[in-house]
Amino acid sequence: MAENVETLKKDSIAIVSQVSDCLEEMKRLHFVNDELHEQVLDLQVRSMKDNVLFNGIPETDDEDMENVLTDFLKNQMKIEKCMTFARVHRLGKRDTRTDRVRPIVAKFECFKDRETVRRSSRVLKDTHYGISEQFPPVIVERRKQLWPKFKEAKRRGVRASLVVDKLFIEGRRWYPDSERASSANKTRSPAVDNPSKRPRHHDQPPRESRDRHA
């Protein structure tokens, strides 16, 4: 009897050890999966770096998208320069049951042209038009969470920048979870959290909640 109990104890210890190993492996796989997910997001962001979203441009049947956009740039944004596009199209499928105007996505051949358009967006203030950078949906949701804090910092005159899905206030990374922010800023190296080391996609409001101008 005592021998059987001892055997059961050993088997139980072995099972606990195996379960513990399985849990550790699951944690490792979750970490790897998260890393891969972030890498894919980064590739998507980079693939959209030449893209601009144009909102509010009237939609018609059989429209020539390049001509529509060229006319908009010239007449509404007062940009006379001739710009070339790799691709111009409406975003999403048209719903004939509503009057919703689909945004236009334009991929510029030249990044300088894209920046010229973005910097000229001030002329759209107080109009029903709007432009913004394009980001993957996951990034858009993250930016929406950070946008109120970014606007609050700007109102207070505090130096702040929104770089893709990362908010920096006075040069330090800010997280929605303030406790995690404090911990992360103590452990992260300056090179990781330095906004000057990141791609400069910043200070743009989320597409769904931004003002009517960039």
C-alpha positions as CSV (number, residue, x, y, z in Angstrom):
1,M,0.0,0.0,0.0
2,A,2.8,2.4,1.0
3,E,4.6,1.6,-2.2
4,N,1.5,2.4,-4.3
5,V,1.1,5.8,-2.5
6,E,4.8,6.6,-3.2
7,T,4.3,5.7,-6.8
8,L,1.2,7.9,-7.1
9,K,3.2,10.8,-5.5
10,K,6.0,10.4,-8.0
11,D,3.4,10.2,-10.9
12,S,1.7,13.4,-9.6
13,I,5.0,15.3,-9.3
14,A,5.8,14.2,-12.9
15,I,2.4,15.4,-14.2
16,V,2.7,18.7,-12.4
17,S,6.1,19.2,-13.9
18,Q,4.8,18.4,-17.4
19,V,1.9,20.8,-16.9
20,S,4.3,23.5,-15.8
21,D,6.5,22.9,-18.9
22,C,3.4,23.1,-21.1
23,L,2.3,26.4,-19.5
24,E,5.8,27.8,-20.0
25,E,5.8,26.7,-23.6
26,M,2.3,28.3,-24.1
27,K,3.7,31.6,-22.7
28,R,6.6,31.4,-25.1
29,L,4.3,30.8,-28.0
30,H,2.0,33.7,-27.0
31,F,5.0,35.9,-26.9
32,V,6.3,34.8,-30.3
33,N,2.8,35.2,-31.7
34,D,2.6,38.8,-30.3
35,E,6.0,39.6,-31.8
36,L,5.0,38.2,-35.2
37,H,1.7,40.2,-35.1
38,E,3.6,43.4,-34.3
39,Q,6.1,42.7,-37.2
40,V,3.2,42.2,-39.6
41,L,1.6,45.5,-38.4
42,D,4.9,47.3,-38.9
43,L,5.1,46.0,-42.4
44,Q,1.6,47.1,-43.1
45,V,2.3,50.6,-41.7
46,R,5.4,50.8,-43.9
47,S,3.5,49.7,-47.0
48,M,1.0,52.6,-46.3
49,K,3.6,55.3,-45.7
50,D,3.0,56.9,-49.1
51,N,-0.8,56.8,-48.8
52,V,-3.2,59.6,-47.9
53,L,-7.0,59.3,-47.2
54,F,-9.2,62.0,-48.6
55,N,-12.7,62.4,-47.1
56,G,-15.7,64.3,-48.2
57,I,-15.0,64.3,-52.0
58,P,-18.3,63.7,-53.8
59,E,-18.8,60.4,-55.5
60,T,-20.2,59.8,-58.9
61,D,-20.7,56.9,-61.3
62,D,-17.9,56.1,-63.7
63,E,-15.6,58.6,-62.1
64,D,-11.9,58.8,-63.2
65,M,-10.3,58.7,-59.8
66,E,-7.0,60.4,-60.8
67,N,-8.8,63.2,-62.5
68,V,-11.2,63.6,-59.5
69,L,-8.2,63.8,-57.1
70,T,-6.2,66.1,-59.3
71,D,-9.1,68.5,-59.6
72,F,-9.5,68.4,-55.8
73,L,-5.9,69.2,-55.2
74,K,-6.0,72.1,-57.6
75,N,-9.4,73.6,-56.8
76,Q,-9.8,72.9,-53.0
77,M,-6.2,72.7,-51.8
78,K,-4.7,75.2,-54.3
79,I,-1.9,72.9,-55.3
80,E,-0.8,73.6,-58.8
81,K,2.0,71.1,-59.0
82,C,1.4,68.1,-61.2
83,M,1.6,65.0,-59.1
84,T,1.6,61.3,-60.1
85,F,0.0,58.4,-58.3
86,A,0.8,54.7,-58.1
87,R,-2.8,54.0,-57.3
88,V,-6.1,55.9,-56.5
89,H,-9.3,54.3,-55.5
90,R,-12.3,54.5,-53.2
91,L,-12.1,52.6,-49.9
92,G,-14.6,49.9,-49.4
93,K,-17.7,48.8,-51.3
94,R,-20.3,51.4,-52.3
95,D,-23.6,51.2,-50.5
96,T,-26.3,52.6,-52.8
97,R,-28.8,52.5,-49.9
98,T,-27.1,55.4,-48.1
99,D,-25.6,58.8,-49.1
100,R,-22.3,57.9,-47.4
101,V,-19.3,59.1,-49.5
102,R,-16.4,56.6,-49.4
103,P,-13.0,58.1,-48.8
104,I,-10.4,58.1,-51.5
105,V,-7.1,56.3,-50.9
106,A,-4.2,57.7,-52.9
107,K,-0.7,56.2,-53.1
108,F,1.7,58.8,-54.2
109,E,4.6,58.0,-56.5
110,C,6.8,60.6,-54.7
111,F,6.9,60.8,-50.9
112,K,7.7,64.6,-51.1
113,D,4.4,65.1,-53.0
114,R,2.6,63.3,-50.3
115,E,4.2,65.5,-47.6
116,T,3.3,68.6,-49.7
117,V,-0.4,67.6,-49.7
118,R,-0.3,66.8,-46.0
119,R,1.3,70.1,-45.0
120,S,-1.3,72.0,-47.2
121,S,-4.2,70.4,-45.3
122,R,-4.7,73.6,-43.3
123,V,-6.6,75.1,-46.2
124,L,-9.3,72.6,-45.5
125,K,-10.1,73.9,-42.0
126,D,-13.8,74.7,-41.5
127,T,-14.7,72.7,-44.6
128,H,-16.4,69.3,-44.9
129,Y,-13.2,67.9,-46.4
130,G,-10.5,66.1,-44.5
131,I,-7.3,64.3,-45.1
132,S,-5.2,61.9,-43.0
133,E,-2.5,59.3,-43.1
134,Q,-3.7,55.7,-43.7
135,F,-3.0,53.1,-41.0
136,P,-4.2,49.5,-40.5
137,P,-7.4,49.2,-38.5
138,V,-5.6,47.9,-35.4
139,I,-3.3,51.0,-35.4
140,V,-6.3,53.3,-35.9
141,E,-7.9,51.8,-32.8
142,R,-4.8,52.3,-30.8
143,R,-4.5,55.9,-31.9
144,K,-8.1,56.6,-30.9
145,Q,-7.2,55.6,-27.4
146,L,-4.2,57.9,-27.3
147,W,-5.7,60.9,-29.1
148,P,-7.6,62.4,-26.1
149,K,-4.4,62.4,-24.1
150,F,-2.4,63.9,-27.0
151,K,-5.0,66.7,-27.4
152,E,-5.0,67.4,-23.7
153,A,-1.2,67.7,-23.7
154,K,-1.3,70.1,-26.6
155,R,-3.9,72.2,-24.9
156,R,-1.6,72.5,-21.8
157,G,1.3,73.5,-24.0
158,V,3.2,70.3,-23.2
159,R,5.5,68.9,-25.9
160,A,3.8,65.8,-27.3
161,S,4.0,63.7,-30.4
162,L,1.9,60.8,-31.6
163,V,4.2,58.5,-33.6
164,V,2.1,55.8,-35.4
165,D,0.6,54.1,-32.3
166,K,3.0,55.5,-29.7
167,L,2.4,58.7,-27.7
168,F,5.4,60.6,-26.3
169,I,4.9,63.4,-23.8
170,E,8.0,65.5,-22.9
171,G,10.1,62.8,-24.7
172,R,8.8,59.9,-22.6
173,R,6.6,57.1,-23.8
174,W,3.1,57.4,-22.4
175,Y,0.8,54.3,-22.0
176,P,-2.9,54.2,-21.3
177,D,-2.0,52.2,-18.2
178,S,0.0,54.7,-16.1
179,E,1.5,52.1,-13.8
180,R,2.8,50.2,-16.8
181,A,4.2,53.4,-18.2
182,S,6.2,54.1,-15.1
183,S,7.6,50.6,-15.0
184,A,8.3,50.5,-18.7
185,N,10.1,53.9,-18.7
186,K,12.4,52.6,-16.0
187,T,13.4,49.4,-17.8
188,R,13.4,50.4,-21.4
189,S,16.5,51.8,-23.0
190,P,16.4,55.4,-24.4
191,A,16.9,54.2,-27.9
192,V,13.7,52.2,-27.8
193,D,11.5,55.0,-26.5
194,N,13.2,57.9,-28.3
195,P,10.6,59.3,-30.8
196,S,13.4,60.5,-33.0
197,K,14.3,56.9,-33.8
198,R,10.8,56.1,-35.1
199,P,9.2,56.7,-38.5
200,R,7.7,60.2,-38.4
201,H,4.0,59.4,-38.9
202,H,2.7,61.7,-36.1
203,D,0.4,64.3,-34.9
204,Q,-2.4,63.0,-37.1
205,P,-5.8,62.4,-35.6
206,P,-7.5,59.0,-35.9
207,R,-9.4,58.8,-39.2
208,E,-12.8,58.1,-37.4
209,S,-12.4,60.8,-34.8
210,R,-10.2,63.5,-36.2
211,D,-11.1,67.1,-37.0
212,R,-12.1,67.9,-40.6
213,H,-8.5,68.9,-41.3
214,A,-5.2,67.2,-40.6
